[in-house]
Amino acid sequence: MDNMKTTNLTRRRFLKALGGAAATSGVRPVVAASSAGKRWRRNVVFVCLDTTRADHLGCYGYSRGASPNLDRLAQRSVVFDDVLSPSSWTLPVLASVMTGLYPHEHGAIYFRTPIRDGVVRLPEILRQGGLSTAAIGQFPFHFDFYKFQVGFDLFAQKWSQTASKTTAQALRYLSERAGREEGFFLWVHYFEPHVPYEWQFDSAGFYEKGYRGKTLKVFDANLILKLEAEGTPRADAELKRIIDLYDGEIHCADKYLGWVLDELGRRKLVDETMVIVMADHGEHFGEHGIVEHGNSLYEEAVRVPLVIHAPGCRPGRCGSPVSLVDVFATILDFLGLPARETSGCSLMPALAGEAPPERTLFTTLDTVTSVIFVPDGRDPSKIQTQDKVIHDLKAVRRGRKKLILDARSGKYALYDLAVDPGERRDLLVDGKPPGDLRGALDEWITAMQRYRPTVAAPDASVIEAMRSLGYIQ
């Protein structure tokens, strides 16, 4: 299959291509030797902005000014315009980033399935390579049950973490790492703008001053569909308010991102650090009759932002389709660590102005809702779980065409994203997809079927957190 391969290190080509630019710009490639022959340290700061749509960011054409700090970073980075997430909700996506594998390969596909034993995580490799590893933020799957903590020297991801506390911890970590010979990998996770959307003091300029409606701070996402059905001027005002709240949360996360970027400058870490900013998935605001995420493979949910800066990179935009599974290989490549077998490929060539290779990309959604109960209502040791599959969607992307399969119904839908980015017009007249796309999707599904997730029973703390997110009843 063309999606499973061993990544080829491209760092040498990257540096060769950057030679002229680095010499004229005064930016030193991170692996160059100093006049004293000392090898330059390499670091990675990886920031995930949860639930952030690409089309609500200035560097992707949004005009509201919700992301000034990310936009400034984008000016000296490579902005990837066509990024496919491997799924449309957080658990499988972040597991894919940390393993370089598609969801079925790493096993974390729904709330009762942790990353499979034996799957190598990125922080494990980096720690073996001599880097310090840290994860800080509000990440809902931080529990030991999901095994994201494996390989991290510091794992300070918490469900109750605030953005301000996350940032304070990240700044402290960067301060402690400055001046050390040992490189580091820092993952910072901001939960904003995930629902519930809350009124942010620093984002007051995004809220209409004359608003007198009921949606003041927090809202139920399903209100969008109710308002759309209502179709009144009041509904229009409420829908605008919801978007205002969402953009305000993006602006809040962007503010703290700016603090992290400024700290890299203060600690003189910029010339030796790769910065990656991405989102795990997007969000629906009524498109296709859907709200929130984790319930479709439409572009609103799986097209995500990805901005990468590396010392000496050639700023610009990459329009070729890429995937978040590529982040794993890109980090290893930048750090000069041996390649691993992965479902992605390194994006280092794009940082030197080269187009990534054309290939077939995939995304999947396998969500299960679980009812957890005690048969006699008294003895917790007799707890039972009933799982019900609510989404079994697969999609293949090749060039401008995207084919989606609803495996529960057996129905396909085909879209040309170049002329129909909103996926409003299904090109399948008779329901029969093109042979090449269907063949690629069938081959991928067959390959994925040989993997079996490890289904386990999480403890009470995990159950309560997943209940609050709506994954169980």
C-alpha positions as CSV (number, residue, x, y, z in Angstrom):
1,M,0.0,0.0,0.0
2,D,1.3,3.5,-0.7
3,N,0.3,4.8,2.7
4,M,2.5,2.4,4.7
5,K,6.2,3.0,4.2
6,T,9.4,3.8,5.9
7,T,10.1,7.5,5.9
8,N,13.2,8.8,4.2
9,L,15.3,11.3,6.0
10,T,15.3,14.5,4.0
11,R,17.2,16.8,6.4
12,R,20.3,16.9,4.3
13,R,18.2,18.0,1.2
14,F,16.5,20.5,3.4
15,L,19.7,22.1,4.6
16,K,21.2,22.0,1.1
17,A,18.2,23.8,-0.3
18,L,18.3,26.3,2.6
19,G,22.0,27.0,2.1
20,G,21.5,30.2,0.1
21,A,18.6,31.5,2.0
22,A,20.3,30.9,5.4
23,A,23.4,32.6,4.2
24,T,21.5,35.8,3.1
25,S,18.9,35.9,5.8
26,G,21.3,35.5,8.8
27,V,19.2,32.6,10.1
28,R,21.5,29.7,11.0
29,P,20.2,26.2,10.1
30,V,19.7,24.4,13.3
31,V,22.2,21.6,12.7
32,A,25.1,23.8,11.6
33,A,28.3,23.8,13.7
34,S,29.5,26.9,15.4
35,S,33.0,28.4,14.9
36,A,34.1,26.4,17.9
37,G,32.8,23.2,16.4
38,K,30.0,22.8,18.9
39,R,26.9,21.0,17.6
40,W,23.7,23.2,17.8
41,R,21.0,21.9,20.1
42,R,17.6,21.0,18.5
43,N,14.2,21.4,20.3
44,V,10.6,21.0,19.3
45,V,7.6,23.0,20.7
46,F,4.4,21.3,19.6
47,V,1.1,23.3,20.3
48,C,-2.3,21.8,19.7
49,L,-5.3,24.2,19.6
50,D,-8.2,21.9,20.3
51,T,-11.3,22.2,18.0
52,T,-9.9,25.0,15.9
53,R,-11.2,25.4,12.3
54,A,-8.7,26.5,9.8
55,D,-11.1,29.0,8.2
56,H,-11.4,30.9,11.5
57,L,-7.7,31.9,11.5
58,G,-6.2,34.9,9.9
59,C,-3.4,33.0,8.2
60,Y,-6.1,31.0,6.4
61,G,-8.1,34.0,5.3
62,Y,-10.3,34.9,8.2
63,S,-10.7,38.6,8.6
64,R,-11.8,39.0,12.3
65,G,-8.3,39.1,13.8
66,A,-8.9,36.1,16.1
67,S,-5.3,34.8,15.8
68,P,-2.8,37.6,15.6
69,N,0.1,35.7,17.2
70,L,-0.4,32.6,15.1
71,D,-0.6,34.9,12.0
72,R,2.7,36.5,12.9
73,L,4.3,33.1,13.3
74,A,2.9,32.1,9.9
75,Q,4.7,34.9,8.2
76,R,8.0,33.2,9.0
77,S,6.8,29.6,8.6
78,V,5.3,27.2,6.2
79,V,1.5,27.2,6.2
80,F,-0.1,24.0,5.0
81,D,-3.3,24.8,3.3
82,D,-4.7,21.3,2.7
83,V,-4.3,19.2,5.9
84,L,-6.4,16.1,6.5
85,S,-6.9,15.0,10.1
86,P,-6.9,11.2,10.6
87,S,-10.3,11.5,12.4
88,S,-12.7,14.1,13.7
89,W,-12.2,13.9,17.4
90,T,-9.3,14.2,19.8
91,L,-8.4,10.7,21.1
92,P,-7.6,9.0,17.8
93,V,-6.1,12.1,16.3
94,L,-3.5,12.9,19.1
95,A,-2.7,9.2,19.3
96,S,-1.9,9.3,15.5
97,V,0.3,12.4,16.0
98,M,2.2,10.6,18.8
99,T,2.6,7.4,16.9
100,G,2.6,8.3,13.2
101,L,-0.1,5.7,12.6
102,Y,-3.7,5.7,11.6
103,P,-6.3,5.1,14.3
104,H,-6.8,1.4,13.7
105,E,-3.0,0.8,13.7
106,H,-2.5,2.4,17.1
107,G,-5.8,1.2,18.6
108,A,-7.2,4.3,20.3
109,I,-10.4,4.6,18.4
110,Y,-13.1,5.1,21.1
111,F,-13.3,5.9,24.7
112,R,-12.7,2.3,26.0
113,T,-9.6,1.7,23.8
114,P,-6.1,2.9,24.9
115,I,-3.1,3.0,22.6
116,R,-2.2,-0.6,21.9
117,D,0.7,-2.2,23.8
118,G,3.8,-2.5,21.7
119,V,3.1,0.7,19.7
120,V,6.1,3.0,19.9
121,R,5.3,6.6,20.9
122,L,7.2,9.7,19.7
123,P,8.3,10.8,23.2
124,E,9.9,7.3,23.8
125,I,12.0,7.8,20.7
126,L,12.9,11.3,21.6
127,R,13.9,10.4,25.1
128,Q,16.1,7.6,23.8
129,G,17.6,10.2,21.5
130,G,18.7,12.3,24.4
131,L,15.9,14.9,24.6
132,S,13.9,15.9,27.6
133,T,10.2,15.4,27.0
134,A,7.2,17.2,28.5
135,A,3.5,17.5,28.0
136,I,1.5,20.3,29.6
137,G,-2.1,21.4,29.2
138,Q,-5.8,20.6,29.4
139,F,-6.1,17.3,27.6
140,P,-9.2,15.2,28.3
141,F,-7.4,11.8,27.7
142,H,-4.6,12.4,30.1
143,F,-5.5,9.4,32.3
144,D,-3.0,6.6,32.6
145,F,-5.6,4.3,31.0
146,Y,-5.0,5.9,27.6
147,K,-1.2,5.6,27.8
148,F,-0.3,9.0,26.4
149,Q,2.1,9.5,29.3
150,V,4.5,6.8,28.1
151,G,7.9,8.3,27.3
152,F,7.3,11.7,28.9
153,D,9.7,12.9,31.7
154,L,7.0,15.4,32.7
155,F,3.3,14.7,31.9
156,A,1.3,17.5,33.3
157,Q,-1.8,17.2,31.2
158,K,-4.9,17.5,33.3
159,W,-8.7,17.6,32.6
160,S,-9.2,20.6,35.0
161,Q,-6.3,22.7,33.7
162,T,-6.9,26.3,32.7
163,A,-5.2,28.0,29.8
164,S,-3.5,30.5,32.1
165,K,-2.1,27.7,34.3
166,T,-1.0,25.7,31.2
167,T,0.9,28.7,29.9
168,A,2.5,29.4,33.3
169,Q,3.8,25.9,33.5
170,A,5.0,26.0,29.8
171,L,6.9,29.2,30.4
172,R,8.5,27.8,33.6
173,Y,9.6,24.7,31.6
174,L,11.1,26.8,28.8
175,S,12.9,28.9,31.4
176,E,14.4,25.8,33.0
177,R,15.5,24.4,29.7
178,A,17.2,27.5,28.4
179,G,21.0,27.2,28.5
180,R,21.1,23.5,28.8
181,E,22.9,21.3,26.3
182,E,20.1,18.7,26.3
183,G,17.4,19.4,23.7
184,F,13.7,19.1,24.5
185,F,10.3,18.3,23.2
186,L,7.4,20.2,24.7
187,W,3.7,19.5,23.9
188,V,1.3,22.3,24.9
189,H,-2.4,21.5,24.6
190,Y,-5.0,24.3,24.8
191,F,-8.6,23.0,25.1
192,E,-10.1,26.3,23.9
193,P,-12.2,26.6,21.8
194,H,-13.9,23.3,22.6
195,V,-17.5,23.5,23.9
196,P,-18.7,24.9,26.1
197,Y,-17.8,28.3,24.6
198,E,-17.3,30.8,27.4
199,W,-17.2,34.6,27.4
200,Q,-13.5,35.6,27.5
201,F,-12.6,39.0,29.1
202,D,-9.6,39.5,26.8
203,S,-11.8,38.9,23.8
204,A,-14.5,41.5,24.6
205,G,-14.0,43.1,21.2
206,F,-15.5,40.0,19.5
207,Y,-18.9,40.4,21.2
208,E,-21.6,42.7,19.9
209,K,-22.2,45.4,22.5
210,G,-25.9,45.7,21.9
211,Y,-26.6,42.0,22.2
212,R,-29.5,41.3,24.5
213,G,-30.1,37.6,23.9
214,K,-29.9,34.6,26.2
215,T,-26.6,33.1,25.1
216,L,-24.3,35.1,27.4
217,K,-21.4,32.9,28.3
218,V,-22.0,29.1,27.6
219,F,-24.2,27.4,25.1
220,D,-25.5,24.0,24.2
221,A,-24.2,23.4,20.6
222,N,-27.5,21.8,19.6
223,L,-29.0,25.3,19.9
224,I,-27.5,26.0,16.5
225,L,-29.8,23.5,14.8
226,K,-32.8,24.8,16.7
227,L,-32.1,28.3,15.7
228,E,-31.6,27.4,12.1
229,A,-35.0,25.7,12.1
230,E,-36.5,28.8,13.6
231,G,-35.2,31.0,10.8
232,T,-36.0,34.4,12.4
233,P,-34.0,37.6,13.0
234,R,-33.6,36.5,16.6
235,A,-32.1,33.3,15.4
236,D,-29.6,35.1,13.2
237,A,-28.5,37.2,16.2
238,E,-28.1,34.1,18.4
239,L,-26.1,32.3,15.7
240,K,-23.8,35.3,15.3
241,R,-23.4,35.3,19.1
242,I,-22.3,31.6,19.0
243,I,-19.7,32.4,16.4
244,D,-18.6,35.3,18.4
245,L,-18.1,33.1,21.5
246,Y,-16.2,30.6,19.4
247,D,-13.9,33.2,17.9
248,G,-13.4,34.7,21.3
249,E,-12.1,31.4,22.6
250,I,-9.7,31.1,19.6
251,H,-8.5,34.6,20.4
252,C,-7.9,33.5,24.1
253,A,-5.8,30.5,23.1
254,D,-3.9,32.6,20.6
255,K,-3.0,35.1,23.3
256,Y,-1.4,32.4,25.4
257,L,0.3,30.9,22.3
258,G,1.8,34.4,21.9
259,W,3.2,34.2,25.4
260,V,4.9,30.9,24.6
261,L,6.4,32.2,21.4
262,D,7.6,35.3,23.1
263,E,9.3,33.2,25.8
264,L,11.2,31.3,23.1
265,G,12.6,34.6,22.0
266,R,13.4,35.8,25.5
267,R,15.3,32.6,26.2
268,K,17.1,32.7,22.9
269,L,15.7,29.4,21.8
270,V,14.2,30.5,18.5
271,D,17.3,29.6,16.4
272,E,17.4,26.0,17.6
273,T,13.7,25.2,17.9
274,M,11.0,23.8,15.5
275,V,7.5,25.2,16.4
276,I,4.5,23.2,15.2
277,V,1.0,24.6,15.7
278,M,-2.0,22.6,14.7
279,A,-5.5,21.6,15.6
280,D,-6.7,18.1,16.1
281,H,-10.1,18.6,14.4
282,G,-12.6,21.3,13.4
283,E,-16.1,22.1,14.4
284,H,-19.6,22.1,12.7
285,F,-21.9,25.1,13.0
286,G,-24.9,23.6,11.3
287,E,-23.3,22.6,8.0
288,H,-24.8,19.4,6.7
289,G,-27.2,19.6,9.6
290,I,-24.5,18.8,12.2
291,V,-23.0,20.6,15.2
292,E,-19.8,20.1,17.1
293,H,-17.4,17.3,15.9
294,G,-16.8,13.6,16.1
295,N,-19.9,12.9,14.0
296,S,-18.7,13.3,10.4
297,L,-15.8,13.3,8.0
298,Y,-16.8,16.5,6.2
299,E,-14.2,19.2,5.7
300,E,-15.6,21.3,8.6
301,A,-14.4,18.6,11.0
302,V,-11.3,17.1,9.3
303,R,-9.6,20.0,7.5
304,V,-7.3,21.5,10.1
305,P,-4.6,24.2,10.3
306,L,-0.9,23.2,10.4
307,V,1.8,25.8,10.7
308,I,5.5,24.8,11.0
309,H,8.5,26.9,11.6
310,A,12.1,25.6,11.7
311,P,15.3,27.7,11.9
312,G,16.2,28.6,8.3
313,C,13.0,27.4,6.8
314,R,11.7,29.1,3.6
315,P,8.4,30.8,4.5
316,G,5.5,30.2,2.3
317,R,2.5,28.1,1.7
318,C,2.1,24.4,0.8
319,G,-1.0,23.6,-1.2
320,S,-0.4,19.8,-1.5
321,P,-2.7,17.5,0.5
322,V,-0.9,16.3,3.7
323,S,-2.0,14.6,6.9
324,L,-1.5,15.0,10.6
325,V,0.1,11.6,10.6
326,D,3.0,13.3,8.9
327,V,3.9,15.3,12.1
328,F,5.6,12.2,13.7
329,A,8.0,11.7,10.8
330,T,8.6,15.4,10.4
331,I,9.8,15.8,14.0
332,L,12.2,12.8,13.7
333,D,13.6,14.1,10.5
334,F,14.2,17.6,11.9
335,L,16.0,16.1,14.9
336,G,18.1,13.9,12.8
337,L,16.8,10.7,14.5
338,P,16.5,7.4,12.6
339,A,13.4,7.0,10.5
340,R,10.7,4.7,11.7
341,E,8.0,2.8,9.8
342,T,5.0,5.1,9.7
343,S,1.9,5.8,7.8
344,G,3.0,9.4,7.2
345,C,6.0,11.0,5.6
346,S,8.3,13.9,6.5
347,L,7.2,17.4,5.6
348,M,10.8,18.7,5.8
349,P,11.0,19.1,2.0
350,A,8.1,21.6,2.2
351,L,10.1,23.7,4.6
352,A,12.6,24.1,1.8
353,G,10.0,25.0,-0.8
354,E,9.6,21.5,-2.3
355,A,6.2,20.0,-2.8
356,P,5.5,16.9,-0.7
357,P,5.0,13.7,-2.7
358,E,1.5,13.0,-4.1
359,R,-0.1,10.2,-2.3
360,T,-3.4,8.8,-1.1
361,L,-4.6,9.9,2.4
362,F,-7.3,8.5,4.7
363,T,-9.4,9.4,7.6
364,T,-11.8,7.4,9.7
365,L,-14.4,7.8,12.4
366,D,-15.3,4.8,14.6
367,T,-17.3,6.2,17.5
368,V,-19.1,4.2,20.1
369,T,-21.5,5.4,22.8
370,S,-21.5,3.3,25.9
371,V,-24.1,2.7,28.5
372,I,-22.6,1.8,31.8
373,F,-24.8,0.3,34.5
374,V,-24.9,-2.0,37.6
375,P,-27.5,-4.7,37.1
376,D,-28.7,-4.8,40.7
377,G,-28.1,-1.1,41.2
378,R,-25.9,-1.6,44.3
379,D,-22.6,-3.6,43.7
380,P,-20.1,-1.6,41.7
381,S,-18.0,-4.7,41.2
382,K,-20.7,-6.0,38.9
383,I,-20.6,-3.0,36.6
384,Q,-21.5,-3.8,32.9
385,T,-21.0,-1.9,29.7
386,Q,-23.0,-2.0,26.5
387,D,-21.3,-0.4,23.5
388,K,-23.3,0.8,20.5
389,V,-21.6,1.8,17.3
390,I,-23.0,5.2,16.2
391,H,-20.5,6.1,13.4
392,D,-18.5,3.9,11.1
393,L,-17.2,6.3,8.4
394,K,-14.2,6.0,6.2
395,A,-12.8,8.4,3.6
396,V,-10.1,8.4,1.0
397,R,-8.5,11.5,-0.4
398,R,-6.5,11.6,-3.7
399,G,-5.8,14.9,-5.2
400,R,-8.9,17.1,-5.4
401,K,-11.3,14.1,-5.0
402,K,-12.7,12.8,-1.7
403,L,-14.7,9.6,-1.3
404,I,-16.6,9.0,1.9
405,L,-18.1,5.6,2.9
406,D,-20.8,5.1,5.5
407,A,-20.0,1.5,6.3
408,R,-23.2,1.1,8.3
409,S,-25.4,1.8,5.3
410,G,-22.9,0.9,2.6
411,K,-23.5,4.3,0.9
412,Y,-20.7,6.4,-0.8
413,A,-20.5,10.1,-1.5
414,L,-17.9,11.7,-3.8
415,Y,-16.8,15.3,-3.8
416,D,-14.5,17.5,-5.8
417,L,-13.0,19.8,-3.2
418,A,-11.5,22.1,-5.7
419,V,-14.9,23.3,-6.9
420,D,-17.0,22.3,-4.0
421,P,-15.0,22.8,-0.8
422,G,-18.2,22.7,1.3
423,E,-19.1,19.3,0.0
424,R,-22.6,20.3,-1.1
425,R,-22.8,18.3,-4.3
426,D,-22.4,14.6,-4.3
427,L,-21.0,13.6,-7.7
428,L,-22.2,10.0,-7.6
429,V,-25.3,9.8,-9.7
430,D,-25.9,6.0,-9.4
431,G,-24.1,5.6,-6.1
432,K,-21.2,3.8,-7.6
433,P,-17.8,5.3,-6.8
434,P,-14.8,5.5,-9.2
435,G,-12.9,2.2,-9.3
436,D,-9.5,3.8,-8.3
437,L,-10.8,5.5,-5.2
438,R,-13.0,2.6,-4.1
439,G,-10.1,0.2,-4.7
440,A,-7.8,2.3,-2.6
441,L,-10.4,2.6,0.2
442,D,-11.2,-1.1,0.1
443,E,-7.5,-2.0,0.3
444,W,-7.0,0.3,3.2
445,I,-10.0,-1.0,5.1
446,T,-8.9,-4.6,4.5
447,A,-5.4,-3.7,5.9
448,M,-7.0,-2.0,8.9
449,Q,-9.1,-5.1,9.7
450,R,-6.1,-7.1,10.8
451,Y,-5.7,-4.8,13.8
452,R,-7.9,-5.2,16.9
453,P,-8.2,-2.6,19.5
454,T,-7.6,-3.4,23.2
455,V,-11.0,-2.9,24.8
456,A,-10.7,-2.3,28.5
457,A,-12.8,-1.1,31.4
458,P,-11.6,2.4,32.6
459,D,-11.9,3.4,36.2
460,A,-14.4,5.7,37.8
461,S,-12.4,8.9,37.1
462,V,-12.2,8.2,33.4
463,I,-15.9,7.3,33.2
464,E,-16.9,10.5,34.9
465,A,-14.7,12.6,32.5
466,M,-16.0,10.8,29.5
467,R,-19.6,11.2,30.7
468,S,-19.0,15.0,30.9
469,L,-17.9,14.9,27.3
470,G,-20.9,12.9,26.2
471,Y,-19.1,9.7,25.2
472,I,-21.0,7.6,27.7
473,Q,-24.4,7.6,29.3
